[in-house]
Amino acid sequence: MITWSPSKIKAFQKALLTWYDTDGRDLPWRRDHDPYHVWVSEIMLQQTQVNTVIPYYNRFMDWFPTVTDLADAPEERLMKAWEGLGYYSRARNLQKAAKQVVEDFNGKWPRTAEELLDLAGIGPYTAGAIASIAFGEPVPAVDGNAFRVFSRLLEIDDDIAKPQTRQVFEQVIGTIIPTDRPGDFNQAIMDLGSSYMTAKNPDSENSPVKAFDQAYLDGVEDQYPVKTKKPPAGPDPILWVGNSC
């Protein structure tokens, strides 16, 4: 795995954030740093495309403009707001977490990724996203985009199918993320992974960070990220029923 010097890290941060400032996606939940807005959008974006989420997000905010409104909402209305997004456990966990914020934290959001993990339905990625975007904590938000982007940038050979690999990426990204704009940095990585550094047919030649993309420079970007496939399921076992005759 390649490591970067402090000067190279600063150059990468500048290239990435300069691009993000001019070409980052204009999304409704990015227009402020409200933790409620960040949180709802991140939960909706789990297993759902951005373009699908936007109208649902806008309606959700109309119906439940604050975390208290969500905590107090009748379940039937909550399910109606979520109708069509699927994975309804996400909506139920949203309300559970909203009640935790209201009842356990007096309506004030936990400000660190570690504390956010105590809320229902919030895992390491979502905690990192909220903490960095809403509260400026310099913590990574490691999702599929981050795995793909940083595995190519640094030719990280660790298998992303293994749970322990997340720690490898968190440590690496933790040395690169800027302390002054961690939220923008994480969002820029999301945008980079959904545009120039996609899983298939990446446009690396035009990427704003192609000079830092070691896998592209070495002509091996199709080999990253490393992910083992699950072995194919075998045939169902045959149950032999003996003849009692």
N, C-alpha and C positions, 0 to 999 in steps of 0.2 A: 504494500500500500504506500502510495506517495504521500509525503507530508509537505506542507507549504511553509515557507518562511513568513515572518510577520509582514514583510513588504508585499509579498504575493497575496496574502490574505486581504490586506488593505486594497490592493488593486482589484481583486475580485469583488469585494464589497462595493467598491465605487462603480465598477462596470455593471453589476447586477442592479444596484439601486438607481443608477442613472437611467437604465432601461425601464425599470419599473415606474419611475416617476413620469415618464412620457408615454409608456405603452401598457402599463398595468391595467387589468380589467376594471371597468367602472361598475361595481356591484353595489346594490342598495345597502348591504350590511357593512360596506367599507367606508361609508360616508361619515361615520363617527367611530369612536372607540368604545362605545357602550358595551360592557360585558354581556348584557342580556342579548343584544343584537348579535354579537359574535357567537355566543353560545347556541342560540336558536339556529342560526345559519349553519354552524358546523354540524349540529345533529341532523338537520335536514339533508345536508350534503353527503351524509354517510350512505353509500350505495345508491345515490341519486344524482343525476346530471345537473349541472349549474342552471341551464336554461329551463329545466323542469322546476327547479326549486324557486326561482325568482317570483313567480306569481303566488305560490304558496306562502312564501316568506312575507310578501307584502300584505296578503290577506290576514296572515297570522298576527302581524303587528297591528293591523287595524282592529282585530278582535281582542287581542290581549296585549295592549301597549306596554305594560310593565310586568315585572316578575310577580308582583302581587296579584295582578289581574289573572295571570296564568295559574297561580297557586289556588285562587278562589274559583276558578272556572268549573262549571258542571262538566262531568266527564263526557256526557253526550255532545256538548258543544265542542269540546276539545277534539273528540273523534271526528266530528263533522269537519272541523278545520283541517284535519290531517287526511281526510278521505281522499284516496287516490295516490298518496305517497307510499303506502305500504309499510311493512315492518312496524306495526302499530306499537310494539313495545318501546320504540323510540319516543313516541308521544307520551306514553304512560311514565316513562322515566323522566321526561322533561318536567312533567307536573310534580313528580316526587322530588326532584331536585329543586324546583321552584319553592315547594313547601319547606324544604330544608333551609334554603336561603332566607325565607321569611321567618321561619320559626326558630331555627338554630343560630342564625347569624344576624337576626334583627333587620333583615332586608338588605344587608350590606354584603357584597360579594367577597368571598375569599380572594386574596390577591396573588397568591403564589400557586404554581402548578401542583406542588405537594398538597396544599390544602384543598384545591379544587378536586383532587382525586377522591375526596370523601363524599362528593355529590353523586347521586344516582345517575348511572348512564355515562359518566365521564371517565374516559380512559386516558392513557398517557398522551396520545396525540391531541385530543380535544383540550386537555388541561394545558398543554404547551401552547396551543393556539390562543386560548383565552388569556393566559398569563402574559404572553408576549405581546399580543395585539392590544388588549385592553389595559394592561398594567405595566407594560414595558419591561417585563422580566426577561433577561437574555437566556431563554431556554428554547431548545429546538422543538419543532412540531413535526414529528417523523411519521409521515404517511407514505403511501405508494409513490407519490411524486418525489418525496425527499429520498426514499430508497433509490429510485431510478437515477435522479439527478446526481447525487453524491457518489453513487457507485461508479458512475461514468466519469465524473470529474476526477476522482481519485483512484479509480480502478480498484475498488474495494471488492475483494473476492469472497467475503463472508456470505454464506447462504442466507438470504432474507426469509426463507421458509422456516428458519429456526428462531424460536422466540428470543434466544440470547443475543441474536444479531442486532436487535434494536439498541442494546446498550452500546455496541460498537459504533453505530451511526450517531447516537446521542452524544457520545464522547467526541467523535470527530467534528460534528457540526458545532458542538459547544465551543470548540477552539476557533471557529470561523465566524460565528454569528456576532454581529456588532452590538455593543452595549447601548448605543444611542438609538438604534432603529431596529430592534429585534422583530417587532411585529411586521414591519414592512419587508424585512428580509425573509421571514417565513412565508409571507404571502407572495413575494416575488418568486420563491422557489416553487410554490404551487402553480403560478402562472407559467413559469419556465417549463415545468413538467407537463403542462397541458398544451404547450405550443411547440417550441423548438425541440424539446427533449422528450417527445412522446415515446410510448412503448414500441409502436410500429411506425415506420417511415419518418423518423425524426428529420428535422431540417437543420442539422447541426452546422452546415456551412454558413447559414445566416444567423446563427445564434449569437446573442450579445456577449456570451461568455465562451465562445468557441476556443479562444486562446488558452483557456483553463481546462478544457475538456480533454483529459488525457486519453480516454478511450477513443474519442474521435480522432485525435492526433495520431494515435497508434493504429487506427483502422480496425478497432475491435469493439466498437460500441454495441454491436449486436450481441455481444457476450455478456452484457451487463444490463440489469443486475443479475447476479447468480441466484438461481432459484431452482431447487430440486423439485421434480414433479412427484406427486403422490403415485405410488405403484398402482397399476390398474387393478380394479377389484376382481377377484377370482370368481369362479362360478359358485353359485350357491351350493352349500353342502347337501348331499343327497341323503335323505333319511330312509334307511332301509327298515321296512316293517317285516319282521319275520313271520313266516307262516306257522300257525300253531298246530297244523295238521301233523 
